[in-house]
Structures are given as structure tokens and as C-alpha cells.
Amino acid sequence: MTDSTSTRGRQTCIVHADTDLTPGFAAFTTPVARASTVIFPDLATVRAADWRDDAQWRYGLHATPTSAALAQRIAAIEGGRYALLQPSGLSAISNVYFGIVKSGDGVLIPDNVYSPNREHGEWLAQDFGLEVSYYDPLVGAGIADLIAPNTRLIWIEAPGSVTMEVPDVRAIVKAARERNIVTAIDNTYSAGLAFRPLELGVDISVQALTKYQSGGSDVLMGATITVDHDLHLKLKRARMRMGIGVSADDCSLVLRSLPNMKARFEAHDRTALNLAHWLKTRAEIATVLHPALSDCPGHAQFERDFTGAGGLFSVIFDERYSARQIDAFVEALELFAIGWSWGGAHSLVMPYDVASARTASPWPHRGTLVRFYMGLEDEADLRADIERAMAITLA
């Protein structure tokens, strides 16, 4: 980055990327470069091409000007130096596993982890000889007592995308660094906008670009972001060996959405926090799990390390309501679609059976958990929809 742009804010850098990947062509948008075969001018160039050099083109699977432009911007958002694009968030998680650990190595995973990550770890333990252990997401510095001689990777999720506990990332990273253990965080919740884990010493940040970065609920993509060059190369080598690539057309869709991502994230954040405060006043709700609320587990870490929360939070309904009644409430909502994921314009809702998924830390709540994602609809309409559904099914 040049001296004149080095002090610019992140949002400005997202809109005005520091790149010239297509010399001689100028536009606000990034051209879509579709390519499988990369053409070389001569054999000397072919033989000099080095997969370790991100500035060299080798094959369309690994990078094109379009995917390189997106990777550059994703790295900038996170405060990283390198980003590798993946066809989904889960693929990015897989890239971390296959790039960092091998048979016999130990991995620590938080009990509130994204469920496909848990399933991935269990699959690798069963079929590939990985040793997987789970830990209380609020363990903090106590993680040091769980580290074994073969521990090579510690996963973090901040906050848990269903149960919303906010871990003490600084304490976990400190314990890991003292033992030369790699830390990887699923930072999808904050989109890299409201939390900067790489600045706290986390080694790898994983994003599901499917969410806020896409913003349209129509693209699947993920990324791993790093600062350390050697670590980047380990992940890049694994990605190359597994034949992982992304579509230039999908990259162009995400690139188109990035400049307004911050404005959308802040709009989701305002609506979600306002409705979280309102839901705390409702007799039907026993607990609201929103990291910005003072009684949410790990709130002190949220206040210290985060600048926002986006549109996702959960509630625990009073235990007097049966699971069947909660299902009826969910199905009675009109503006909230029933579906996984988040980050798009449309609001979503989903009930969860949390207790059955816990193995390392007890779940303290007896009522049913329902996760809300607040989209870009009018806040008053979302509130009215929830109120109407409650009146119909929980009266």
C-alpha cells in the first residue's frame, strides 16, 4: 500500500482497493475473469512460475484477477496479509484441518462451535486418527489445563453462533502461543467488521462469505485469512492439493456487495439490539442471549473486544411452553423465514435443541432456544410479526 493510502479507514479501502490487476482497464467494478487455463508467453515463464508467489498466475483453479481482487479485500477487512477463497465456509474450516493437523494430533474445539465444524472434527477423529476434545467456551485462561502434548490446533468461535457465549480470545491465544499451538477462529459472526482477532494474535480467521459479505443469500463462499506467510503457504498447499477453487462469477457477486456491507451490518445491528431489548420485556421469554446485553455470558469480553453484533441473537422461551408450542410460534411468523445461515436482507428464525449437542459444558437453560436473524425489513413490522405470532400460539 502506498504512503498516501496507508492511513485510510477500512471502509475506504474496501471501496477503493489498492490493486491494479487488470492494467489498461479502469472502472469501479472488477472485471470477471473466467479461466481454467492460464496462457504463458513462453516456457521460461512457465518454468519460473512458483505456486508460493501470490503475484503469479498458474492455473484458473488457484486464482484469477477476479478472485485475487476479492481475496485482497477480504484480507484488508480482517487486517490480514493473505486470504484464500473457498467454495463455502465449511470448506474453509476443512482447509484449516487439512493444512494444519495430521493423524495423532490433538485439536481443542469449543462446545458452542458451529455444528458442521463439530461433525468435521468427529469425522476426522473416527476415520483419520485425529484426537478431538471439547471445551467450555468460557474457559478463558483455563484452556492451558486442557492442552495436551499433542495439541496442535485450538478452535475458537466468537461468539457461539447459536448460544452466543463470547470467549476470552486474548487468554486462549496467550496460552496457545506459549506452547506454539495454532489458533483458528470462526469470525463469521462479526464479518471482520466488529471484531479483529488477528490483531489479538489469532493465527487464522475463518469467514463464511456466504453471510454479510455476499448479502444476497445467493452465494456460497468462504475464506481463510492469515498474517504469517509460512502459515498461509501451509493452507495454500492443502487447498491446492484438494483441488479447491471458486467461481469468478461468484467472486464478482461478493465484490459487488462489499462496499455496502458495513452499512448493512450496522442496520442489522440496530434492529437486532432494539428487538433484543424489547424481547427482554416479554413474559414469554426467559432469557435473551445477545452479546451486547449485560447478562449474556461473556459480555465483558464483548464490551472489551467488539464494536458491534450484527443481526443474529437467540432467546430462551419460558419453560412452561412445550417444544410443540415453540414450533407453532416459529411457523406462525410471516416475515421470518425458517432457514439456516444469515447475512441477507430477509429475516430468519430457527429453534435448536442445544442440550443434546453439549459434551463439555452443561446447558443451564430449560426452555427452548430460538435463534433470530434480523434482516432489513422495517423494525416495527418485525416486532409486530413476533407479537402476533406469540398471541396466536402462546396465549
N, C-alpha and C positions, 0 to 999 in steps of 0.2 A: 504494500500500500504506500502511496506517495505521501510526502510530508504534508501536502495540502489537504489530504483526506484522512489522515491518521487520527484526528480528533473528532471526527463526525460521529454522531449518535448511531445506534444500531438501526433504528428505523430508516434513517437516511441511507445507510449502507445497503439496506435491503432493496430500496428503490433504485439507488444508483450503485450498481455493483462495480467493483474495481476489477474489471476484466475487459479484454479485447480478444475474444476467442474467434471472432469472425472478421478479420481485418478487411477494410474496404466497404463494409456494410454497417450502416448506422440506423437504429430505430430504438424506440422504447422497449420493444419486445425482443425476446431472444429467438432467433430462427430455430425451426425444428429440423434438426439434422438426423434423418433416418439413415442408418447404415449398419450393415453386417460386416462387409469387407471394407477395410481401410486400405486406400491405394498409396503406395510408396513411390517416390520419384525415381529411386534407384536401389540397387542391392546394398550399397553401403549404408543407406538409411535403414533398411530392414535389419541389417546386422548390428547396427548401433542402437536400435530400439531397446529400451530397458523397461520392463514392467514396473520397476520400482520408481520410475520417473513419472509423476503425475502430469507433466507437461508434454509427454509424448503420446501420440495416438498409435495404438497397436491393432485393436480389433473392436468392432462395434459393441460386442458384449460388455466390454470393460468400461468404455467411455466414448461419448461423442461430445461435440461442443455444447449440445443442449444439456446433457446430463452433467457435464463438468460445470456448467454455469449454475445449475441448481445445487450441486454439491458445495460449490464455493459459498453460496448464500446461506445454506443450512449451517455450514461451519461458522460463518460470521455471526449468525444469530446466537449460537451456543457459546461463542467465544473460543472456538476451537481452531486448529490449523488445517485439519483434514476431515473430510466426510466421505463415507462410502454409501452409495444408494443401494437399496434392496427392494424387492418387489412387494414387501409387506413389513409391518412392524415385527411380526413373528420371525420373518426371515432375518431381520437384523439381530434379534435375540439369538437365533441359530448361528449366525455368523460369529457372535461372541463366543459361544460354546466351542465351536469347531476351530476357532482361531486361537483360543487361549488354553484350553484344558485337553487332557488325554486320559486314557484308561488308567485308573488308580488314583487320579487326582481328586481332591475334595472341593466341593462347592457349597457355600452357605447361601440360602435363599430365604427371604423374609416370608413370614406366614401370611402376609396380606398381598402376596405377589399376584400379578396378572395370571389368571388360571392357565392359559396356554404355556406360560413360562414354567409353571409347576409341572405340567404334564410333559413338557420337553425335558426337564431335568430328570423326571422319573423314568422316561423312556431311555435316556442316556445311561441312567444308573442300571436299569434292567438289562439292556442289550449291549452296552458298550463299556461297562465296568467303572463308570463314574461313581463317586461316593457323594451323595447329596444329603444335606442336613438342613432343617428349617429352624428359623429363629424368630423370637418375638420382635416385631418391627420397632418396638420402643426400647429395645435392649441397650442402645447407646454404647457407652464405653464397655459395657459388659460383653460385647462381641468378642473381646480379647480372650475371654474364658472359653469360647466356643471354637476358636481357631486351633486346628489340629496340624501336626507336622506336614501333612499332605495337602492342606488347604491352598488352593491356587487362585480361587475366584470368589469374591463376595458380591452378590447381587443386592441392590438397594432399589426400593420403589418409593417415590416421594411426591405426594402421599400415596397410600394404597388406593387404587382407582375404584374400589368398591367401599372399603371400610374407612378410608380417609385418615388413618393414623399417619402422622408426619414424623419420620425418624430423625434422629440426631446424626445427620450426614457427616458433620465435622468429626464427631467422636469415632464413628465407624471408619472413616478414612484414615484418621490418625492411627488407629490400631492396625489397620491393614498395611499402611506404609511402613510402620515399624518392623513389619515382618515380610516386606517385599511381596505383598499379595495384591493382585489386580482387583480393582473395584469397578463395577459396571452398574449404571443406574438407568432405570426406565424413567425418563424425564418427560414422557408424553403429556402428562397432566398439565405441565406449565408451558408446553410448546417451546421451551427455551427462552420464553419471554419473561416469565415471572420468577424463574429460578435458574441460577447459573452454576451447576455443580462442578464444572471443570475448573472454575475459579477457586473452589474449595478443595481441590486436589483429587476429585474423582477422575479415574483414568479414561473411562469410556462412557459416553452418554448415548443412550438409545432413544430414538424417536420413531413413533408411528406417524409418518407424514400423511397418512390416511385421514388424520384428525384435522386440527386447525389449519395446518399448512395447506391442505387441499381445500378445505372449507366447503366443498360441494357435495360431499357424501357420494362421490362417484369415482374416486381414485384410490387404489391400494398401493402404498409405498412405505418404505421405512428407511432408516439411516443409522449408521454408527458414526459418532463424532469423537475425535481424539485430538490431543495436543502433541503427544510424543510420536516422533517419526517411526521408530522401531515398532511400536505397538500398532501403529497404522499399517505398517507393512505386514505384520502377522495377520491382521484382519483381512487385508487386501489379498494376501496369498490364499487364505482359506476361501474367500469369496470367488476368486479366480478358479480354484480347483473344483469348487462345487458348481461352477457354471452359472453363477447368479448375475443377472442383469436386469435392467429396467427399460421400459419403452420411452423413446424420445417424445412421443405424443403425450404420455402421462406426465413426463417431466415438464412439458410446456404448460399443462394444465395447472400444475403446482406453482410453477414460476409466475403464472398469471395471477394467482391468488395471494402470493406472498406480500406484495406491497400493502394490502389492506388487512393482513392478518392481525396486526396489533390492534387496529380499530375494532375489528370483530371480537377479538378476545376480550377487550375491555367492555364491550357491550354485553357479552355473555356474563362477564364477571359481575357487572352492576345488577343485572336482572336476577342472577342466581343468589347473590348475597341478600338482596331485598326480599326475595321469596323465602330464603332460609330463615331470616329474622321473623317473617310472618308465620311460617310453619311452626316456629317455636311457641307461638301463642295458641296454637290449636290443641284442643283437648285430645284429639285423635292421635297426636304424635307424642311419643315418649321422649325421643331424643333426636336432635338434628346433628348430623355429622358433616359439618362444613369447617374446613381448616381455619377459616378466619374467625370462627366463633370461639370464645374463650374456653368453653368446656369441651372442645374437640380434642381428643388425645393427640399430644404433640403440638398443641397450639403455640407453645413458647418457641419451638423451632420454626414454625411457620412465620411468626412475627419477626424472628431474627433473620431468616434467610430468604423469604419470599416477598414479592411485591404485588402479587395478585393470585387469584384462584381459578379464573375461568368459569365455565358454566356447569361444572359437574359437582354434585354433592349427594349425600344419602340421608334418609330418615329411617328411624325405627318407629313403627307403629305401636301403639299401646297393646300390650299382650292380651287384652280382652278380645281383640279381633283375631279371628281364625285366618289361617293361610288362604282358605277359600274366599273369605270376605276381602282380603287384600287383593287376590286375583281379580275379583269382581270390580274392585276400585280401579285397578290398572286398566282393565278392559273397558271401563266406563269413560275413561278420558278420551276426549276428542282431538285435542291439539297435540297430545303426546303420543307418538308412535311407539309401538313395542319393538325394540330392536337394540342390538349391541352397538358399540362404538359411540363416537360423539364428534364434535368439531364442525358439524354442518349447520345450516340455517334452521333446521327443524328440531323441535324438542323431542326428547326420547324418555322412556321410562322402562324399568326392568326390576322385578323382585328377585331376591337372592336368598339362598339357604346358606348362610355364612358358617354356621356352627359345624356343618358336616365337612367343610373344607379346611378347618383348623387342625393342626397337629402339634404345634409348638407353643401356642399361647391360647388360653381359654377365651371364648367369646362371651362377654359379660351380659349381653342383652337377650331378652326372652322374646320380644316381639319380632315381627317380620321386617327385614330390611328391604327398602325400595330405593333404588338409585334414580335420581332425576338428572337429566341434562337439559339445561335451559337454552333454547335456541334464540332466534332473532325475532320471534313474534312479539307483539306488544305485551309488556309485563302484566297489565291489567287483565288481558284476555287469558293468560296462563293461570293467573291466580283464580279467576272466575271458573275456569275449567276444573281446577283441582277442587275448589269449594263445591261445585255442582256434583262432581263425582263422589265426593265424601258424603254429601247429603243423600245421594241415591243409594249408596251401598253400605254406609257405616252408621246410619242413623239408628 
